[in-house]
Amino acid sequence: MPKRHQRGETEELFICGTPSTTPALAQVSREWPHPWLYSRVFLVLLASFAALFLMLLLFGNPITIPSIMFIGALLVPFPLVIFFFETNAFRNVSFARVIEIFFIGGAFSIVAVHILNRVAPDNIFPGLAGGVVSAVMTGIVEELAKALLVGYFLSKSRGQNYILSGLLIGAAVGAGFAVFETAGYIFEYGYMQGYGVLGVSASMIDVTLTRAVLSVGGHVAWAAVEGGALAALDRGRGFDWGHLFNEGFLPFIGICMVLHAIWDLPQIIPIIDWIEIPVLGGPRYILLCGAIWVVLFLFMNRGIVQVNELSNLRVQPGGPSDPMQRDDGVDGAGSAAPAAPAAVKITPPPLR
């Protein structure tokens, strides 16, 4: 049975990430997180979407159509961001920061895609578009664009990057990208193919529901993996742009690019593409969603291991400072941190 949570618990979840609300290492939970708020956020968005759609059907008010588009685009990506927000045991990223990354990261990653597309083979050789080459280039360009934005936001953290917080930052960038892209597709499928009854075409509803459900294993998950992989290379020294070329990161962005390319391939895979599943599209997408979540759970497990490793570092009187200390010289309890004669070098074992 789902546990009943009070409103105060919801508000307490969002109180974190500031000098006075970032917990010290000794207070960081070492156990697997038990997120719950993300499901409530999903239900709120689903109820809002249903209410707006019902109002359109009952009263025929076309003013609700843009709202349906936007809420439909938010329906799953935003609850996923809340999920990763809840699973960040370090609680070193404020919700205000998450919202900033969601909007700025999402918007500028789409801008980066358009810039990178100018030099992609699809633009140089237009005849190659629409097939396998187009799918491969889309995977490379879009994942690279998101990785650049994830790297930018990690670079602003200055030594406070941990695997779980990297997953959160990546998910926020990916969710922003997914929401803006989906809203555009919803509009395109409604506008380009003509509005049906009450201004809504069947294809518009289909793309809204399909992209909402499949976003579980799409941009949000791919960018989260990229964020976790980059953060794993931090090791207490801060983000370095050279991490984008590090052997510890390249295999993971490679996985995301390959999964993205397979996602966008034409319907040419025998047997798998012959089966049609309503809303889900087909077995291909279910398998791809499952594959990326295997990688995500491995990162989450490695993140919990990192929590335990860092929590075992005890701060001695007059000794090295708490590795969770913020950049502004204020520790997790909100008081001025003592000067440290030597920095703690944090070197978690590599991901396996």
C-alpha positions as CSV (number, residue, x, y, z in Angstrom):
1,M,0.0,0.0,0.0
2,P,1.3,3.5,-0.9
3,K,2.3,5.4,2.2
4,R,0.3,8.5,2.9
5,H,2.4,11.7,3.1
6,Q,1.5,15.0,4.6
7,R,1.7,18.3,2.8
8,G,4.5,19.4,5.2
9,E,6.7,16.5,3.9
10,T,6.2,17.7,0.4
11,E,7.4,21.2,1.3
12,E,10.4,19.8,3.3
13,L,11.6,18.0,0.2
14,F,12.1,21.3,-1.6
15,I,14.1,22.9,1.2
16,C,17.6,22.0,0.2
17,G,20.6,23.1,-1.8
18,T,21.3,26.4,0.1
19,P,24.2,27.0,2.5
20,S,21.9,26.4,5.4
21,T,19.9,23.5,4.0
22,T,22.6,21.3,2.4
23,P,23.2,18.4,4.8
24,A,26.6,17.5,6.1
25,L,27.9,14.1,5.0
26,A,27.1,12.5,8.3
27,Q,23.4,13.4,7.7
28,V,23.3,12.1,4.1
29,S,21.2,8.9,3.8
30,R,23.2,5.8,2.9
31,E,20.2,3.8,1.9
32,W,18.4,3.4,-1.4
33,P,16.0,6.3,-1.8
34,H,12.3,5.9,-1.7
35,P,10.9,8.6,-4.0
36,W,7.2,9.2,-3.9
37,L,6.5,12.9,-4.8
38,Y,7.1,12.3,-8.5
39,S,4.0,10.1,-8.7
40,R,1.9,12.8,-7.1
41,V,3.3,15.4,-9.6
42,F,2.4,13.0,-12.5
43,L,-1.2,12.6,-11.2
44,V,-1.6,16.4,-10.8
45,L,-0.4,16.9,-14.4
46,L,-2.6,14.0,-15.6
47,A,-5.7,15.5,-13.9
48,S,-4.9,18.9,-15.4
49,F,-4.5,17.4,-18.9
50,A,-7.8,15.5,-18.5
51,A,-9.7,18.5,-17.2
52,L,-8.5,20.7,-20.1
53,F,-9.3,18.1,-22.6
54,L,-12.8,17.5,-21.1
55,M,-13.4,21.2,-21.1
56,L,-12.5,21.3,-24.8
57,L,-14.9,18.4,-25.6
58,L,-17.8,19.8,-23.5
59,F,-17.6,23.4,-24.3
60,G,-15.6,23.5,-27.5
61,N,-13.3,26.3,-26.3
62,P,-10.2,26.3,-28.6
63,I,-8.4,28.5,-26.1
64,T,-7.6,25.3,-24.1
65,I,-5.6,23.8,-27.1
66,P,-2.2,25.5,-26.2
67,S,-2.7,24.5,-22.6
68,I,-3.3,20.9,-23.7
69,M,-0.2,21.0,-25.8
70,F,2.0,22.2,-23.0
71,I,0.6,20.1,-20.2
72,G,0.8,17.1,-22.5
73,A,4.5,17.8,-23.2
74,L,5.2,18.1,-19.4
75,L,3.2,15.0,-18.5
76,V,6.0,12.6,-18.0
77,P,9.4,14.5,-18.4
78,F,8.8,16.8,-15.4
79,P,7.8,14.0,-12.9
80,L,11.0,12.2,-14.0
81,V,12.9,15.3,-12.9
82,I,11.2,15.2,-9.6
83,F,12.2,11.5,-9.3
84,F,15.9,12.3,-9.7
85,F,15.5,15.3,-7.4
86,E,14.2,13.0,-4.7
87,T,16.9,10.4,-5.3
88,N,19.7,12.9,-5.0
89,A,20.7,11.9,-1.4
90,F,23.3,14.8,-1.2
91,R,20.5,17.3,-1.5
92,N,23.0,19.8,-2.8
93,V,21.0,21.1,-5.7
94,S,18.1,23.5,-4.9
95,F,14.8,23.2,-6.7
96,A,15.2,26.7,-8.0
97,R,18.4,25.6,-9.6
98,V,16.6,22.6,-11.1
99,I,14.0,24.8,-12.7
100,E,16.8,27.1,-14.1
101,I,18.5,24.1,-15.6
102,F,15.2,22.7,-17.0
103,F,14.4,25.9,-18.9
104,I,17.9,27.2,-19.8
105,G,19.4,23.8,-20.5
106,G,16.4,22.6,-22.5
107,A,16.2,25.7,-24.6
108,F,19.9,26.1,-25.3
109,S,20.4,22.4,-26.0
110,I,17.9,22.8,-28.8
111,V,19.7,25.8,-30.1
112,A,22.9,23.8,-30.0
113,V,21.3,21.1,-32.0
114,H,20.4,23.5,-34.8
115,I,23.9,25.0,-34.8
116,L,25.5,21.5,-34.9
117,N,23.1,20.5,-37.7
118,R,24.6,23.1,-39.9
119,V,27.8,21.1,-40.2
120,A,26.2,17.6,-40.0
121,P,26.2,15.4,-43.1
122,D,22.5,15.7,-43.5
123,N,23.0,19.3,-44.3
124,I,26.0,18.8,-46.4
125,F,24.5,15.9,-48.3
126,P,20.7,16.4,-48.2
127,G,20.1,13.2,-50.2
128,L,21.2,11.1,-47.2
129,A,18.4,12.5,-45.0
130,G,15.4,10.4,-44.1
131,G,17.2,7.0,-43.6
132,V,19.8,5.3,-41.5
133,V,22.4,8.1,-41.8
134,S,19.8,10.7,-40.7
135,A,19.0,8.6,-37.6
136,V,22.7,8.2,-36.7
137,M,23.4,11.8,-37.1
138,T,20.4,12.8,-35.1
139,G,21.6,10.6,-32.2
140,I,25.1,12.0,-32.4
141,V,24.1,15.7,-32.7
142,E,21.3,15.8,-30.1
143,E,23.3,13.8,-27.5
144,L,26.4,15.9,-28.0
145,A,24.3,19.1,-27.6
146,K,22.7,17.9,-24.4
147,A,26.1,16.7,-23.0
148,L,27.6,20.2,-23.7
149,L,24.8,21.8,-21.6
150,V,25.1,19.2,-18.9
151,G,28.8,19.9,-18.8
152,Y,28.2,23.7,-18.5
153,F,25.9,23.3,-15.5
154,L,28.3,20.9,-13.8
155,S,31.1,23.4,-14.4
156,K,29.2,25.9,-12.3
157,S,29.0,23.5,-9.3
158,R,32.8,23.8,-8.6
159,G,33.7,20.6,-6.9
160,Q,30.3,19.7,-5.6
161,N,29.5,17.2,-8.3
162,Y,28.4,13.7,-7.2
163,I,26.9,10.9,-9.3
164,L,23.4,11.3,-7.9
165,S,23.4,15.1,-8.4
166,G,24.9,14.6,-11.9
167,L,22.0,12.3,-12.7
168,L,19.6,15.1,-11.6
169,I,21.3,17.9,-13.6
170,G,21.4,15.7,-16.7
171,A,17.7,14.7,-16.3
172,A,16.7,18.4,-15.9
173,V,18.5,19.3,-19.2
174,G,17.0,16.3,-21.0
175,A,13.5,17.0,-19.7
176,G,13.7,20.6,-20.9
177,F,14.8,19.4,-24.3
178,A,12.0,16.8,-24.4
179,V,9.3,19.2,-23.3
180,F,10.2,21.9,-25.9
181,E,10.6,19.3,-28.7
182,T,7.4,17.5,-27.8
183,A,5.4,20.7,-27.7
184,G,6.7,21.5,-31.2
185,Y,5.7,18.1,-32.5
186,I,2.2,18.3,-31.0
187,F,1.7,21.7,-32.7
188,E,3.1,20.4,-36.0
189,Y,0.9,17.3,-36.0
190,G,-2.1,19.4,-35.3
191,Y,-1.3,22.3,-37.5
192,M,0.3,20.6,-40.5
193,Q,-2.2,17.8,-40.7
194,G,-5.2,19.9,-40.1
195,Y,-7.3,20.2,-36.9
196,G,-10.1,17.7,-36.5
197,V,-13.1,17.8,-34.2
198,L,-13.0,20.9,-32.0
199,G,-9.6,21.8,-33.3
200,V,-7.8,18.6,-32.3
201,S,-6.7,16.0,-34.8
202,A,-6.4,12.3,-33.9
203,S,-2.7,12.4,-34.8
204,M,-2.2,15.3,-32.4
205,I,-3.6,13.3,-29.5
206,D,-1.6,10.2,-30.6
207,V,1.7,12.0,-30.7
208,T,0.9,13.7,-27.3
209,L,0.3,10.4,-25.5
210,T,3.0,8.4,-27.3
211,R,5.8,10.9,-26.7
212,A,4.6,11.3,-23.1
213,V,4.8,7.6,-22.3
214,L,8.0,6.9,-24.2
215,S,9.8,9.9,-22.7
216,V,10.5,7.6,-19.8
217,G,13.3,6.1,-21.9
218,G,14.2,9.0,-24.1
219,H,15.9,12.4,-23.7
220,V,15.5,12.5,-19.9
221,A,17.1,9.1,-19.4
222,W,19.9,9.7,-22.0
223,A,20.9,13.0,-20.6
224,A,20.7,11.7,-17.0
225,V,23.3,9.0,-17.9
226,E,25.5,11.6,-19.5
227,G,25.3,13.7,-16.3
228,G,26.0,10.8,-14.1
229,A,29.0,9.7,-16.2
230,L,30.5,13.2,-16.2
231,A,29.9,13.7,-12.4
232,A,31.6,10.3,-11.7
233,L,34.8,11.8,-13.2
234,D,34.7,14.8,-10.9
235,R,36.3,13.1,-7.8
236,G,36.2,16.2,-5.7
237,R,38.3,18.2,-8.1
238,G,35.6,20.0,-10.1
239,F,34.4,19.6,-13.6
240,D,36.8,19.8,-16.4
241,W,35.9,20.1,-20.1
242,G,38.4,17.4,-20.9
243,H,36.0,15.0,-19.2
244,L,34.0,15.1,-22.4
245,F,36.9,13.2,-24.1
246,N,37.7,11.0,-21.1
247,E,37.5,7.2,-21.5
248,G,35.2,7.1,-18.5
249,F,32.6,9.2,-20.3
250,L,32.9,8.3,-24.0
251,P,31.4,4.8,-23.6
252,F,28.3,6.1,-21.9
253,I,27.6,9.0,-24.3
254,G,28.2,6.4,-27.0
255,I,25.5,4.1,-25.5
256,C,23.1,7.1,-25.6
257,M,23.9,7.9,-29.2
258,V,23.5,4.3,-30.3
259,L,20.1,3.9,-28.5
260,H,19.0,7.3,-29.8
261,A,19.9,6.3,-33.4
262,I,18.1,2.9,-33.1
263,W,15.1,4.8,-31.7
264,D,15.0,7.0,-34.8
265,L,15.7,4.3,-37.4
266,P,13.0,3.7,-40.1
267,Q,10.7,0.7,-39.5
268,I,13.0,-1.8,-41.0
269,I,13.8,-4.2,-38.1
270,P,12.3,-7.7,-38.9
271,I,9.6,-9.0,-36.5
272,I,10.1,-6.2,-33.9
273,D,8.7,-3.6,-36.3
274,W,5.9,-5.8,-37.5
275,I,4.2,-5.6,-34.1
276,E,2.1,-2.5,-33.4
277,I,1.3,-1.6,-29.8
278,P,-1.2,1.3,-29.2
279,V,0.5,4.4,-27.7
280,L,3.8,2.5,-27.2
281,G,4.5,2.2,-30.9
282,G,6.1,-1.2,-30.8
283,P,8.5,-3.6,-28.9
284,R,11.5,-1.6,-30.2
285,Y,10.8,1.3,-27.9
286,I,10.0,-0.9,-24.9
287,L,13.4,-2.6,-25.3
288,L,15.2,0.7,-25.7
289,C,13.5,2.1,-22.6
290,G,14.5,-1.0,-20.6
291,A,18.1,-0.9,-21.8
292,I,18.7,2.7,-20.7
293,W,17.1,2.2,-17.3
294,V,19.5,-0.7,-16.7
295,V,22.3,1.8,-17.1
296,L,20.5,4.3,-15.0
297,F,20.0,1.8,-12.1
298,L,23.7,0.9,-12.3
299,F,24.6,4.6,-11.9
300,M,22.1,5.0,-9.0
301,N,23.6,2.0,-7.3
302,R,27.1,3.5,-7.9
303,G,25.8,6.8,-6.5
304,I,24.7,5.1,-3.2
305,V,28.1,3.4,-3.0
306,Q,29.7,6.9,-3.4
307,V,27.5,8.2,-0.6
308,N,28.8,5.5,1.8
309,E,32.4,6.0,0.8
310,L,32.2,9.8,1.4
311,S,30.3,9.4,4.6
312,N,33.1,7.2,6.0
313,L,35.4,10.2,5.8
314,R,35.3,11.6,9.3
315,V,36.0,15.3,9.9
316,Q,38.6,15.5,12.7
317,P,39.0,18.6,14.9
318,G,41.5,20.8,13.2
319,G,41.7,18.3,10.3
320,P,40.4,18.4,6.7
321,S,37.1,20.0,6.1
322,D,33.9,18.2,5.2
323,P,33.9,17.3,1.4
324,M,30.3,18.5,1.3
325,Q,31.4,22.1,2.2
326,R,30.0,24.6,-0.2
327,D,32.0,27.0,-2.3
328,D,31.1,30.0,-0.2
329,G,32.9,28.7,2.9
330,V,29.7,27.8,4.6
331,D,29.2,24.2,5.7
332,G,25.9,22.1,5.5
333,A,24.8,23.3,8.9
334,G,25.0,27.0,7.8
335,S,28.0,28.0,10.0
336,A,31.3,29.2,8.8
337,A,33.6,26.2,8.1
338,P,37.1,26.1,9.7
339,A,40.1,26.6,7.5
340,A,41.4,23.3,6.2
341,P,45.2,22.7,6.1
342,A,44.8,20.0,3.4
343,A,42.0,19.1,1.0
344,V,40.6,15.6,1.0
345,K,41.2,13.9,-2.3
346,I,38.1,11.9,-3.1
347,T,38.7,9.1,-5.6
348,P,35.8,6.7,-5.8
349,P,36.6,3.5,-7.7
350,P,35.8,3.6,-11.4
351,L,32.4,2.5,-12.7
352,R,32.3,-1.1,-13.8
